[in-house]
Amino acid sequence: MAAENSGKTLSRRDVDFNLFDVLQIDKLLSRPLYADLDREIFNAVLDTAETIAASHFQSFYRKSDLNEPSLENGAVHTLPELKAAIDAFTDAGFMSAHAPADEGGQQLPVTIIQAAYAFFQAANIGASIYYFLTVSAGNVIRAYGTDMQKTTFLRPMLDGRFLGTMCLSEPQAGSGLADIRTRAMLRPDGTYSLKGSKMWISAGDHDISENIVHLVLARIDGAPPGTKGISLFIVPKFDVGNDGRPGRRNDVRVTGLNHKMGYRGAVNTLLSFGDNDDCTAYLLGEPHRGLEYMFVMMNEARISVGLGATMLGYAGYLHSLDYAKQRPQGRLPDNKDPLSPPVPIIQHGDVRRMLLQQKVYVEGALALGLYAACLVDEERSTGDTAAREDASLLLEMLTPIVKAWPSEYCLEANKLAIQVLGGYGYTRDFPEEQYYRDNRLNLIHEGTNGIQAIDFVGRKLRMKGAAGIELLGRRMQSDITAAEAVGLTEFAVQLGNDRDRVFDATRANFKHAVPGKMGTYLVNSSSYLDMYGHLVVGWMWLRQAAAAKRMLDAGCGGDTEAFMRGKLAACQYFFRHEMKRIDHWLPVVAANDATVLDTAPDWL
């Protein structure tokens, strides 16, 4: 299977298994927020997503890699297939699927929406950037915008007429948002004049929508220094007239395109605001609260980035699995007859190991991403205050892991997929090398994994007196007990023991989290995040294995039985092979090893 990959990029059976058997998402239908929905609607949404992803997104995945957007005379040009894909996505109702019914949306659960989006991400990750940014930016406007801003900008975004971006980073500051220089000057009419530049802006300019709505972080003249002085602004590419149509071109210009190793179908720009001192910006919410508002978008983005990384790993896994079943090469170790026919390479132990390792990474990451989405639904729809607070706390705790673990280990899955294909995996005749290049970006997207680790160790572990750890422990214990009840004692006991060892080391190190010692406390943050990531994904695998065991015990055969036994085998592999990595990370974090800090910069 060469050139454009026309095979499956995501297993619908695995999606359904996680939604309906593991998460039991049907329970949301009893909530008033989702009372008008049913299982039939959920299935129809997933069916439609799967169909459009294959027909409109996957169909030009390779072409978009070979034909990057171009900048000519200040205008960005993209492939016509990109606009057709976004139009099909919008026409099917996906741009507004999350929106409340009174806004014309379908008011679908976030879990169902993220599952639907997964098909588009697996089919063409670059094209998915455009709708993802629009939906996320629209959510911020809905939460903090005025009625006029919602009418002027949000409504056309839900209709797909306007697309959105978020503009945080600057050339000189990168992730250091405290050092941004973009300025906002108040005008007599209450609008602001913006002046500055923003770097790495995905979908910063293109030719596929009537208008582009930029959400821009800037500092109002006279604002306090640091992140406390940052405000958030709506800056349209075109001013919007009273008729709701785009009018005069705003003073926003593309000064260059960034050419990345992956995501080549997604425009990425350097934007300049106010070169002619005529950039109109509208304050969103209150002054100096911009970073707080933007993190509404960022937290959603981190779940989506994690699932996007998962999907690239998943697509590579399925393609390499199909290849391994069809590619004959070599003979089994006990067969000494050179005249016997070669066997499919899936029969070889090391190839099967690489496939199984991919499986545990991508299917474990999918379970984690959908679990996080389900916590969002719990937070939004439950009438129980304590349950809402628990969902919010657990989501805060898990978000860095949801972003970072899949972007690290599903990239490893892509590396293994290349290896399964051997020399062919490194060629452009097969999609594995593109999946790898595309996925490499996710370690940086929406906050590098190092930033996620510092946030996790510096804030999330200790917030509310370490209440998140206690809650996570209780949730794990509930599933440990359930797994023991269906006979998965080996893995249930192992998860409980690993949890206790990790939590004990974490609590012991809190003594370093004081002024003057924070550098020492945070130095092994990346090891912490990897360790907790494996612990949490082990938990996800135990949940999946318990659901599969219940199905097997109830009686099933054929493809269903094979699928469930595959889940049990993957759980066993993760616990016996991957969970052992905790034994590597634990001594490093428990001893608060200072090797990194003890190494002088001029020794490197």
DRENVO-469214 format. One record per residue (C-alpha): residue number from 1; residue in one letter; x, y, z. Coordinates in steps of 0.2 Angstrom, whole numbers, always signed. Layout:
<rs>
[NUM 'a' [X Y Z]]
...
</rs>
This chain:
<rs>
[1 'm' [+0 +0 +0]]
[2 'a' [+10 +15 -6]]
[3 'a' [+8 +34 -9]]
[4 'e' [-9 +40 -1]]
[5 'n' [-14 +29 +13]]
[6 's' [-32 +23 +10]]
[7 'g' [-32 +11 +24]]
[8 'k' [-40 +13 +41]]
[9 't' [-32 +26 +52]]
[10 'l' [-43 +22 +68]]
[11 's' [-52 +7 +75]]
[12 'r' [-71 +11 +77]]
[13 'r' [-72 -4 +87]]
[14 'd' [-59 +2 +100]]
[15 'v' [-68 +19 +100]]
[16 'd' [-85 +11 +104]]
[17 'f' [-77 -1 +117]]
[18 'n' [-70 +14 +126]]
[19 'l' [-86 +25 +125]]
[20 'f' [-99 +12 +129]]
[21 'd' [-91 -2 +138]]
[22 'v' [-77 +6 +148]]
[23 'l' [-84 +24 +151]]
[24 'q' [-102 +18 +149]]
[25 'i' [-105 +35 +142]]
[26 'd' [-124 +31 +140]]
[27 'k' [-125 +36 +159]]
[28 'l' [-124 +55 +153]]
[29 'l' [-141 +53 +145]]
[30 's' [-149 +54 +162]]
[31 'r' [-142 +72 +164]]
[32 'p' [-154 +86 +160]]
[33 'l' [-140 +94 +149]]
[34 'y' [-140 +79 +137]]
[35 'a' [-158 +73 +140]]
[36 'd' [-163 +76 +122]]
[37 'l' [-150 +64 +115]]
[38 'd' [-149 +45 +114]]
[39 'r' [-137 +31 +109]]
[40 'e' [-143 +32 +91]]
[41 'i' [-138 +50 +90]]
[42 'f' [-121 +46 +97]]
[43 'n' [-118 +32 +84]]
[44 'a' [-124 +43 +70]]
[45 'v' [-112 +57 +74]]
[46 'l' [-97 +44 +75]]
[47 'd' [-103 +37 +58]]
[48 't' [-103 +54 +50]]
[49 'a' [-86 +58 +57]]
[50 'e' [-79 +42 +51]]
[51 't' [-86 +44 +33]]
[52 'i' [-81 +63 +31]]
[53 'a' [-64 +60 +38]]
[54 'a' [-61 +46 +25]]
[55 's' [-68 +55 +10]]
[56 'h' [-63 +73 +13]]
[57 'f' [-48 +73 +25]]
[58 'q' [-38 +57 +23]]
[59 's' [-39 +59 +4]]
[60 'f' [-27 +73 +3]]
[61 'y' [-16 +69 +18]]
[62 'r' [+0 +65 +8]]
[63 'k' [-4 +79 -5]]
[64 's' [-4 +92 +9]]
[65 'd' [+13 +87 +14]]
[66 'l' [+20 +88 -3]]
[67 'n' [+11 +105 -7]]
[68 'e' [+14 +117 +8]]
[69 'p' [+4 +133 +9]]
[70 's' [+12 +148 -1]]
[71 'l' [+14 +166 +3]]
[72 'e' [+12 +177 -13]]
[73 'n' [+10 +196 -12]]
[74 'g' [+5 +196 +6]]
[75 'a' [-8 +182 +3]]
[76 'v' [-8 +164 +9]]
[77 'h' [-14 +151 -3]]
[78 't' [-19 +133 +2]]
[79 'l' [-24 +118 -7]]
[80 'p' [-43 +118 -13]]
[81 'e' [-45 +101 -5]]
[82 'l' [-43 +110 +12]]
[83 'k' [-57 +122 +10]]
[84 'a' [-68 +107 +4]]
[85 'a' [-64 +97 +20]]
[86 'i' [-68 +112 +32]]
[87 'd' [-84 +115 +22]]
[88 'a' [-89 +97 +24]]
[89 'f' [-85 +97 +42]]
[90 't' [-95 +113 +45]]
[91 'd' [-110 +107 +34]]
[92 'a' [-111 +91 +44]]
[93 'g' [-113 +101 +60]]
[94 'f' [-96 +98 +68]]
[95 'm' [-91 +116 +70]]
[96 's' [-106 +119 +82]]
[97 'a' [-108 +101 +88]]
[98 'h' [-102 +107 +106]]
[99 'a' [-113 +123 +106]]
[100 'p' [-129 +125 +117]]
[101 'a' [-145 +121 +108]]
[102 'd' [-150 +139 +110]]
[103 'e' [-135 +144 +99]]
[104 'g' [-140 +132 +86]]
[105 'g' [-128 +118 +92]]
[106 'q' [-131 +100 +95]]
[107 'q' [-126 +101 +113]]
[108 'l' [-116 +85 +112]]
[109 'p' [-106 +78 +126]]
[110 'v' [-87 +83 +125]]
[111 't' [-83 +64 +125]]
[112 'i' [-93 +61 +110]]
[113 'i' [-86 +76 +101]]
[114 'q' [-68 +72 +105]]
[115 'a' [-71 +54 +99]]
[116 'a' [-78 +61 +83]]
[117 'y' [-64 +73 +81]]
[118 'a' [-52 +59 +83]]
[119 'f' [-57 +52 +66]]
[120 'f' [-52 +69 +58]]
[121 'q' [-36 +70 +67]]
[122 'a' [-31 +52 +62]]
[123 'a' [-35 +56 +44]]
[124 'n' [-27 +72 +42]]
[125 'i' [-19 +81 +57]]
[126 'g' [-14 +97 +48]]
[127 'a' [-32 +100 +42]]
[128 's' [-39 +97 +59]]
[129 'i' [-29 +112 +66]]
[130 'y' [-42 +124 +57]]
[131 'y' [-58 +118 +65]]
[132 'f' [-49 +115 +82]]
[133 'l' [-43 +132 +84]]
[134 't' [-60 +140 +79]]
[135 'v' [-70 +129 +91]]
[136 's' [-58 +133 +105]]
[137 'a' [-57 +152 +102]]
[138 'g' [-76 +152 +100]]
[139 'n' [-77 +144 +118]]
[140 'v' [-67 +158 +125]]
[141 'i' [-78 +171 +117]]
[142 'r' [-93 +163 +123]]
[143 'a' [-86 +162 +141]]
[144 'y' [-80 +180 +142]]
[145 'g' [-86 +190 +127]]
[146 't' [-100 +204 +127]]
[147 'd' [-117 +200 +118]]
[148 'm' [-110 +211 +104]]
[149 'q' [-94 +201 +102]]
[150 'k' [-104 +185 +102]]
[151 't' [-115 +191 +88]]
[152 't' [-101 +198 +78]]
[153 'f' [-88 +185 +80]]
[154 'l' [-94 +169 +88]]
[155 'r' [-110 +166 +78]]
[156 'p' [-100 +167 +61]]
[157 'm' [-87 +155 +69]]
[158 'l' [-100 +142 +73]]
[159 'd' [-107 +144 +55]]
[160 'g' [-89 +141 +48]]
[161 'r' [-89 +158 +39]]
[162 'f' [-75 +164 +51]]
[163 'l' [-61 +154 +57]]
[164 'g' [-50 +157 +73]]
[165 't' [-33 +157 +80]]
[166 'm' [-24 +160 +96]]
[167 'c' [-9 +171 +96]]
[168 'l' [+2 +169 +112]]
[169 's' [+21 +167 +108]]
[170 'e' [+32 +181 +101]]
[171 'p' [+49 +179 +92]]
[172 'q' [+59 +185 +107]]
[173 'a' [+49 +177 +121]]
[174 'g' [+43 +159 +115]]
[175 's' [+34 +151 +130]]
[176 'g' [+40 +165 +142]]
[177 'l' [+23 +175 +141]]
[178 'a' [+29 +186 +155]]
[179 'd' [+40 +194 +142]]
[180 'i' [+28 +198 +128]]
[181 'r' [+30 +215 +121]]
[182 't' [+14 +217 +110]]
[183 'r' [+6 +233 +116]]
[184 'a' [-13 +239 +117]]
[185 'm' [-17 +257 +117]]
[186 'l' [-34 +263 +122]]
[187 'r' [-44 +274 +109]]
[188 'p' [-57 +287 +113]]
[189 'd' [-70 +275 +106]]
[190 'g' [-66 +261 +118]]
[191 't' [-57 +250 +105]]
[192 'y' [-38 +247 +106]]
[193 's' [-24 +250 +94]]
[194 'l' [-13 +235 +94]]
[195 'k' [+6 +235 +90]]
[196 'g' [+18 +220 +90]]
[197 's' [+22 +203 +82]]
[198 'k' [+17 +185 +86]]
[199 'm' [+26 +169 +81]]
[200 'w' [+21 +151 +77]]
[201 'i' [+3 +156 +74]]
[202 's' [-6 +141 +66]]
[203 'a' [-19 +146 +54]]
[204 'g' [-13 +164 +55]]
[205 'd' [-19 +167 +37]]
[206 'h' [-27 +158 +23]]
[207 'd' [-39 +158 +9]]
[208 'i' [-53 +146 +16]]
[209 's' [-64 +158 +26]]
[210 'e' [-72 +175 +25]]
[211 'n' [-63 +181 +40]]
[212 'i' [-50 +176 +53]]
[213 'v' [-53 +180 +71]]
[214 'h' [-37 +181 +81]]
[215 'l' [-36 +180 +100]]
[216 'v' [-21 +190 +105]]
[217 'l' [-12 +192 +121]]
[218 'a' [-5 +209 +124]]
[219 'r' [-1 +222 +137]]
[220 'i' [-11 +238 +139]]
[221 'd' [+0 +253 +141]]
[222 'g' [+3 +255 +160]]
[223 'a' [-1 +237 +165]]
[224 'p' [+8 +228 +179]]
[225 'p' [+24 +219 +173]]
[226 'g' [+24 +200 +171]]
[227 't' [+9 +188 +167]]
[228 'k' [-2 +198 +179]]
[229 'g' [-2 +213 +166]]
[230 'i' [-8 +203 +151]]
[231 's' [-25 +206 +143]]
[232 'l' [-34 +196 +129]]
[233 'f' [-40 +204 +113]]
[234 'i' [-51 +200 +98]]
[235 'v' [-42 +206 +82]]
[236 'p' [-51 +202 +66]]
[237 'k' [-42 +201 +49]]
[238 'f' [-56 +211 +42]]
[239 'd' [-67 +224 +51]]
[240 'v' [-85 +217 +52]]
[241 'g' [-99 +229 +46]]
[242 'n' [-116 +231 +53]]
[243 'd' [-122 +218 +41]]
[244 'g' [-111 +205 +48]]
[245 'r' [-100 +205 +33]]
[246 'p' [-81 +207 +32]]
[247 'g' [-76 +225 +27]]
[248 'r' [-60 +235 +28]]
[249 'r' [-44 +225 +30]]
[250 'n' [-37 +227 +48]]
[251 'd' [-19 +231 +50]]
[252 'v' [-14 +213 +52]]
[253 'r' [+0 +206 +41]]
[254 'v' [+8 +190 +37]]
[255 't' [+27 +194 +37]]
[256 'g' [+33 +176 +34]]
[257 'l' [+28 +157 +34]]
[258 'n' [+37 +145 +45]]
[259 'h' [+42 +129 +37]]
[260 'k' [+41 +114 +49]]
[261 'm' [+46 +96 +48]]
[262 'g' [+28 +91 +50]]
[263 'y' [+10 +98 +50]]
[264 'r' [+15 +105 +33]]
[265 'g' [-3 +106 +27]]
[266 'a' [-6 +118 +42]]
[267 'v' [-2 +136 +39]]
[268 'n' [+10 +143 +52]]
[269 't' [+15 +161 +52]]
[270 'l' [+24 +176 +59]]
[271 'l' [+11 +190 +61]]
[272 's' [+13 +208 +62]]
[273 'f' [+0 +219 +71]]
[274 'g' [-1 +238 +68]]
[275 'd' [+14 +241 +56]]
[276 'n' [+3 +256 +50]]
[277 'd' [-3 +261 +68]]
[278 'd' [-21 +255 +62]]
[279 'c' [-24 +238 +70]]
[280 't' [-41 +238 +79]]
[281 'a' [-43 +226 +94]]
[282 'y' [-57 +223 +105]]
[283 'l' [-54 +219 +124]]
[284 'l' [-61 +202 +128]]
[285 'g' [-67 +202 +146]]
[286 'e' [-58 +212 +160]]
[287 'p' [-41 +220 +158]]
[288 'h' [-26 +210 +165]]
[289 'r' [-35 +193 +165]]
[290 'g' [-29 +188 +148]]
[291 'l' [-19 +173 +153]]
[292 'e' [-33 +166 +164]]
[293 'y' [-45 +167 +150]]
[294 'm' [-33 +160 +137]]
[295 'f' [-30 +145 +148]]
[296 'v' [-49 +140 +145]]
[297 'm' [-43 +138 +128]]
[298 'm' [-26 +130 +132]]
[299 'n' [-33 +117 +143]]
[300 'e' [-45 +111 +130]]
[301 'a' [-31 +112 +118]]
[302 'r' [-20 +101 +128]]
[303 'i' [-33 +87 +128]]
[304 's' [-34 +89 +109]]
[305 'v' [-16 +89 +107]]
[306 'g' [-14 +73 +117]]
[307 'l' [-28 +65 +106]]
[308 'g' [-20 +71 +90]]
[309 'a' [-3 +63 +95]]
[310 't' [-13 +47 +99]]
[311 'm' [-21 +47 +82]]
[312 'l' [-5 +49 +73]]
[313 'g' [+2 +35 +83]]
[314 'y' [-14 +25 +80]]
[315 'a' [-14 +28 +61]]
[316 'g' [+4 +22 +60]]
[317 'y' [+0 +7 +71]]
[318 'l' [-14 +1 +60]]
[319 'h' [-4 +4 +44]]
[320 's' [+11 -6 +50]]
[321 'l' [-1 -20 +57]]
[322 'd' [-9 -22 +40]]
[323 'y' [+8 -22 +31]]
[324 'a' [+15 -35 +43]]
[325 'k' [+0 -46 +39]]
[326 'q' [+4 -45 +21]]
[327 'r' [+23 -44 +19]]
[328 'p' [+31 -61 +17]]
[329 'q' [+49 -62 +23]]
[330 'g' [+60 -75 +31]]
[331 'r' [+56 -91 +40]]
[332 'l' [+52 -95 +58]]
[333 'p' [+68 -100 +69]]
[334 'd' [+64 -119 +69]]
[335 'n' [+61 -120 +51]]
[336 'k' [+78 -124 +42]]
[337 'd' [+71 -128 +25]]
[338 'p' [+76 -114 +13]]
[339 'l' [+64 -120 +0]]
[340 's' [+49 -117 +11]]
[341 'p' [+39 -101 +7]]
[342 'p' [+42 -86 +18]]
[343 'v' [+30 -82 +31]]
[344 'p' [+21 -65 +34]]
[345 'i' [+32 -55 +45]]
[346 'i' [+19 -54 +59]]
[347 'q' [+24 -72 +63]]
[348 'h' [+41 -66 +69]]
[349 'g' [+43 -63 +87]]
[350 'd' [+52 -46 +86]]
[351 'v' [+39 -39 +74]]
[352 'r' [+25 -45 +85]]
[353 'r' [+34 -36 +100]]
[354 'm' [+34 -20 +90]]
[355 'l' [+16 -21 +85]]
[356 'l' [+11 -25 +103]]
[357 'q' [+21 -11 +110]]
[358 'q' [+13 +1 +98]]
[359 'k' [-4 -6 +103]]
[360 'v' [-2 -3 +121]]
[361 'y' [+4 +15 +118]]
[362 'v' [-10 +20 +106]]
[363 'e' [-24 +11 +114]]
[364 'g' [-19 +16 +131]]
[365 'a' [-17 +34 +126]]
[366 'l' [-35 +34 +118]]
[367 'a' [-42 +28 +134]]
[368 'l' [-34 +41 +143]]
[369 'g' [-39 +55 +132]]
[370 'l' [-57 +50 +132]]
[371 'y' [-57 +48 +151]]
[372 'a' [-51 +66 +152]]
[373 'a' [-65 +71 +140]]
[374 'c' [-78 +62 +151]]
[375 'l' [-72 +72 +166]]
[376 'v' [-76 +88 +157]]
[377 'd' [-94 +81 +154]]
[378 'e' [-95 +76 +172]]
[379 'e' [-89 +94 +178]]
[380 'r' [-102 +102 +166]]
[381 's' [-117 +91 +168]]
[382 't' [-118 +84 +186]]
[383 'g' [-130 +92 +198]]
[384 'd' [-119 +85 +213]]
[385 't' [-107 +99 +219]]
[386 'a' [-95 +87 +227]]
[387 'a' [-94 +77 +211]]
[388 'r' [-92 +92 +200]]
[389 'e' [-77 +98 +211]]
[390 'd' [-69 +81 +211]]
[391 'a' [-71 +80 +192]]
[392 's' [-63 +97 +190]]
[393 'l' [-49 +93 +202]]
[394 'l' [-45 +76 +194]]
[395 'l' [-45 +85 +177]]
[396 'e' [-33 +98 +182]]
[397 'm' [-22 +84 +189]]
[398 'l' [-22 +74 +173]]
[399 't' [-21 +87 +160]]
[400 'p' [-2 +88 +159]]
[401 'i' [-1 +69 +157]]
[402 'v' [-15 +69 +144]]
[403 'k' [-5 +81 +134]]
[404 'a' [+13 +75 +137]]
[405 'w' [+12 +56 +138]]
[406 'p' [+4 +53 +121]]
[407 's' [+15 +65 +113]]
[408 'e' [+30 +56 +120]]
[409 'y' [+25 +38 +118]]
[410 'c' [+14 +38 +103]]
[411 'l' [+29 +46 +94]]
[412 'e' [+38 +30 +100]]
[413 'a' [+24 +20 +92]]
[414 'n' [+27 +29 +75]]
[415 'k' [+46 +25 +77]]
[416 'l' [+41 +7 +79]]
[417 'a' [+29 +7 +64]]
[418 'i' [+44 +13 +53]]
[419 'q' [+54 -1 +60]]
[420 'v' [+41 -14 +56]]
[421 'l' [+42 -8 +38]]
[422 'g' [+61 -9 +38]]
[423 'g' [+68 +1 +23]]
[424 'y' [+51 +5 +16]]
[425 'g' [+46 +14 +32]]
[426 'y' [+59 +28 +28]]
[427 't' [+52 +31 +11]]
[428 'r' [+39 +43 +5]]
[429 'd' [+30 +28 -3]]
[430 'f' [+22 +24 +14]]
[431 'p' [+14 +36 +27]]
[432 'e' [+25 +30 +42]]
[433 'e' [+38 +44 +40]]
[434 'q' [+25 +57 +38]]
[435 'y' [+16 +51 +54]]
[436 'y' [+32 +52 +63]]
[437 'r' [+37 +70 +57]]
[438 'd' [+19 +76 +60]]
[439 'n' [+19 +69 +78]]
[440 'r' [+36 +76 +83]]
[441 'l' [+28 +93 +84]]
[442 'n' [+16 +88 +98]]
[443 'l' [+30 +87 +111]]
[444 'i' [+31 +106 +108]]
[445 'h' [+13 +110 +105]]
[446 'e' [+3 +120 +118]]
[447 'g' [+17 +120 +130]]
[448 't' [+32 +109 +129]]
[449 'n' [+33 +93 +138]]
[450 'g' [+45 +101 +150]]
[451 'i' [+33 +115 +154]]
[452 'q' [+20 +102 +157]]
[453 'a' [+31 +93 +169]]
[454 'i' [+35 +109 +179]]
[455 'd' [+17 +113 +180]]
[456 'f' [+13 +95 +185]]
[457 'v' [+26 +94 +199]]
[458 'g' [+26 +113 +204]]
[459 'r' [+8 +115 +205]]
[460 'k' [-4 +101 +201]]
[461 'l' [+3 +88 +214]]
[462 'r' [+3 +100 +228]]
[463 'm' [-13 +110 +224]]
[464 'k' [-27 +110 +238]]
[465 'g' [-15 +101 +250]]
[466 'a' [-11 +87 +238]]
[467 'a' [-30 +83 +237]]
[468 'g' [-28 +78 +219]]
[469 'i' [-16 +64 +224]]
[470 'e' [-28 +57 +236]]
[471 'l' [-43 +58 +224]]
[472 'l' [-33 +49 +210]]
[473 'g' [-28 +36 +223]]
[474 'r' [-47 +33 +227]]
[475 'r' [-52 +32 +209]]
[476 'm' [-38 +19 +206]]
[477 'q' [-43 +9 +221]]
[478 's' [-61 +8 +215]]
[479 'd' [-55 +0 +198]]
[480 'i' [-42 -11 +207]]
[481 't' [-56 -18 +217]]
[482 'a' [-67 -21 +202]]
[483 'a' [-53 -29 +192]]
[484 'e' [-49 -41 +207]]
[485 'a' [-68 -46 +206]]
[486 'v' [-66 -52 +188]]
[487 'g' [-50 -61 +192]]
[488 'l' [-37 -49 +186]]
[489 't' [-28 -50 +203]]
[490 'e' [-10 -49 +197]]
[491 'f' [-12 -32 +188]]
[492 'a' [-24 -25 +201]]
[493 'v' [-11 -29 +215]]
[494 'q' [+3 -22 +205]]
[495 'l' [-6 -6 +201]]
[496 'g' [-10 -3 +220]]
[497 'n' [+8 -7 +225]]
[498 'd' [+15 +5 +211]]
[499 'r' [+3 +19 +216]]
[500 'd' [+8 +18 +234]]
[501 'r' [+27 +18 +231]]
[502 'v' [+25 +33 +219]]
[503 'f' [+13 +43 +231]]
[504 'd' [+25 +40 +246]]
[505 'a' [+40 +47 +236]]
[506 't' [+30 +62 +230]]
[507 'r' [+24 +66 +248]]
[508 'a' [+41 +64 +255]]
[509 'n' [+48 +77 +242]]
[510 'f' [+36 +90 +246]]
[511 'k' [+48 +96 +260]]
[512 'h' [+59 +103 +246]]
[513 'a' [+44 +113 +238]]
[514 'v' [+49 +129 +248]]
[515 'p' [+57 +146 +244]]
[516 'g' [+76 +143 +241]]
[517 'k' [+74 +125 +236]]
[518 'm' [+61 +125 +221]]
[519 'g' [+75 +122 +209]]
[520 't' [+80 +106 +218]]
[521 'y' [+62 +101 +220]]
[522 'l' [+58 +103 +201]]
[523 'v' [+74 +97 +194]]
[524 'n' [+67 +79 +190]]
[525 's' [+50 +85 +184]]
[526 's' [+51 +76 +168]]
[527 's' [+55 +59 +177]]
[528 'y' [+40 +63 +188]]
[529 'l' [+29 +66 +173]]
[530 'd' [+34 +50 +164]]
[531 'm' [+32 +40 +180]]
[532 'y' [+15 +46 +183]]
[533 'g' [+10 +45 +165]]
[534 'h' [+14 +26 +165]]
[535 'l' [+5 +24 +182]]
[536 'v' [-10 +32 +175]]
[537 'v' [-10 +23 +158]]
[538 'g' [-8 +7 +168]]
[539 'w' [-24 +12 +177]]
[540 'm' [-32 +15 +160]]
[541 'w' [-26 -3 +154]]
[542 'l' [-33 -11 +170]]
[543 'r' [-50 -2 +167]]
[544 'q' [-50 -9 +149]]
[545 'a' [-45 -26 +154]]
[546 'a' [-59 -27 +167]]
[547 'a' [-72 -22 +154]]
[548 'a' [-65 -35 +142]]
[549 'k' [-65 -49 +155]]
[550 'r' [-83 -45 +159]]
[551 'm' [-87 -47 +141]]
[552 'l' [-78 -63 +139]]
[553 'd' [-86 -70 +155]]
[554 'a' [-103 -66 +148]]
[555 'g' [-99 -76 +133]]
[556 'c' [-94 -69 +116]]
[557 'g' [-86 -77 +100]]
[558 'g' [-78 -73 +83]]
[559 'd' [-71 -56 +81]]
[560 't' [-77 -49 +97]]
[561 'e' [-69 -63 +107]]
[562 'a' [-52 -59 +97]]
[563 'f' [-54 -41 +101]]
[564 'm' [-57 -44 +120]]
[565 'r' [-42 -56 +121]]
[566 'g' [-31 -43 +112]]
[567 'k' [-36 -31 +126]]
[568 'l' [-31 -43 +140]]
[569 'a' [-14 -47 +131]]
[570 'a' [-10 -29 +129]]
[571 'c' [-14 -26 +147]]
[572 'q' [-3 -40 +152]]
[573 'y' [+11 -33 +141]]
[574 'f' [+9 -16 +148]]
[575 'f' [+10 -22 +166]]
[576 'r' [+24 -34 +164]]
[577 'h' [+35 -24 +152]]
[578 'e' [+30 -5 +153]]
[579 'm' [+26 -3 +171]]
[580 'k' [+43 -9 +176]]
[581 'r' [+50 +7 +170]]
[582 'i' [+43 +15 +186]]
[583 'd' [+57 +5 +195]]
[584 'h' [+69 +16 +185]]
[585 'w' [+61 +33 +188]]
[586 'l' [+56 +30 +206]]
[587 'p' [+74 +30 +214]]
[588 'v' [+78 +46 +204]]
[589 'v' [+63 +56 +211]]
[590 'a' [+63 +48 +228]]
[591 'a' [+82 +53 +231]]
[592 'n' [+78 +70 +223]]
[593 'd' [+94 +67 +213]]
[594 'a' [+103 +83 +209]]
[595 't' [+115 +77 +195]]
[596 'v' [+108 +89 +183]]
[597 'l' [+109 +104 +195]]
[598 'd' [+127 +99 +200]]
[599 't' [+133 +99 +182]]
[600 'a' [+139 +116 +178]]
[601 'p' [+134 +124 +161]]
[602 'd' [+152 +126 +155]]
[603 'w' [+154 +107 +157]]
[604 'l' [+141 +104 +144]]
</rs>
